[in-house]
Amino acid sequence: MSTAWLEIATEPEQSFFKGTTPPSDATDIAYGALLSTGDLRRSLSGEISNVSVELDNSTGNLTSIFADLDQLQRPATIWRIDSDDNAVSLFDGVVTAVRLSETITVTITP
Amino acid sequence: MSRLSGLLTAPPLRQTTVRTAYRDVAVLPYCYGTVTITPIPYSDDNRQVQLADHPIDSVISVIKGKDKYTAYNHVNTTDETGHAIALLDMFDPWESGEDLIVKLRGRWNTVTGDLMTNPADVLYDMAQMSGYDMTYNAIDNFRVDAMIGHMTVNGVLDDSYNRTIDAMRDVCGSCGAIVNTGLPGFAAVWPIDTDILPTWAEFGTLNTTDLSSDASADDIVTVVRAEFDYDHAAQKYLQSIVLEVDDPDIIGRYGRKEKQISLMWCGNARQAESVAKKQLQYYSRPLWTMDFTSHIVDQDIPPGVAVTVSHVLSPLSGTHAVSASTVNIETGLTKVSIESPVGTAPETTVVSLGAAMADITATVTHSTIPGEVTITALDANKTPIESAYITLDTVTKIADINGKATFTAAPGLHYVKIDDRQGGVTEIFDFEVTQ
């Protein structure tokens, strides 16, 4: 299982991870709701595309967490545990859009 | 022609081709409220010009060439076709290439006899003209709200509009309202106050599907710049007002993101500020746009009605106004859209208010008394501004009926500020007073 997770710098910070056990480096408030992270595309010109993160909201358990849109325009980081068991920042940006239904799509812009 | 199609085509204004005496082909305009226009040549000797294609209330001022012109009569009459029109009879002919600018009060309300400035009356007038079937009382709710809110509109209906509904949207946008043929009452103050509306429908888990909500930081603005007081003769806005969110947290989070709005039918600063403030308070907050499909076949859900939503996937709860509805003609199911900002409306502050293009000017004349000068405040049409605040250095006086105030000043450069008390302010930092 991938050990990537999303961290959003709300107050307090929130993390969204896969599975049921949060990574040891995750923030205190963490939800096991991460379904997938989009690809990170970097071009020769230096352009870095947006990255979308899908969260599971099939039971509506994250609806109230996103209802106030406190996540919008907050810094966000996608982390992953590397082979040496260190937390590595893969992507930094800000949350620029949220789409909420049975899944929640968080768009992060570098 | 169907009821609606009249609003979706160009306003049925007459053209100068209705009579052979006109020299150039042009659309004959309708004038509402107080407007400044360039008239249309009417008579062969260029002494008569047409102001509007209907009778008007009065002419306020005329600029001919570069000067104020008074040798005229305003005449409400009929043309050869029997159509009621407004003419300006001038003692001198309108010379080729010469400016002719007329400030006038336009169309009457035929029901009340007053100058037609209530936006509901203007909408009704446009609807009647366009063949849209609507009674005078059908728009009463908005008429009363506009009266209570002191909303007025001033503008010209001409060939700049391809569709009558676009002119109606400009009218409503200029006073902080919306118009929609599906809206109960045709037009309403924006944002719609759902507290005073009956609940049209209740939506929950059992009668909705495909519920999703979107929000984007791109939609957020923290500064609104509103242009208003449009001069139809000069074809430009004379004034502008800038409002900013008075909340460091919001500015710090989203930055200074400006939205410009053009209030073509708004003639006063108070209303421009009110419209800009409403827009800023709405769009400076994160905004959910929620869509869902109602399970109920053939359910009529017009835009503007109040509905309640209670659903585990809905970030919004309580009562909201429907912002759009789309009926699938095949299935009879309706897709409903709701839009709502999150949190409480922030405070706003006016950061700039003044003449957009420095159209307010001042002239100085010297008295025979040494050291005494008279400053005249003039608007964009060089018309004296009665009761303007005129400041010379640190002394402020109120202009008389001729826009004049007298001061004592030594020769040299002085600071002059003209405040027309209607939102227009001009500052001159090197106003020269000679011996």
Interface residues (C-beta under 8 A of the other chain):
Chain A: N57 T59 G60 T63 S64 F66 A67 D68 L69 L72 Q73 R74 V94 V95 T96 A97 V98 R99 L100 S101 E102
Chain B: D210 L211 S212 S213 D214 A215 S216 A217 D218 I220 R253 Y254 P286 W288 H311 V312 L313 S314 P315 L316 V342 G343
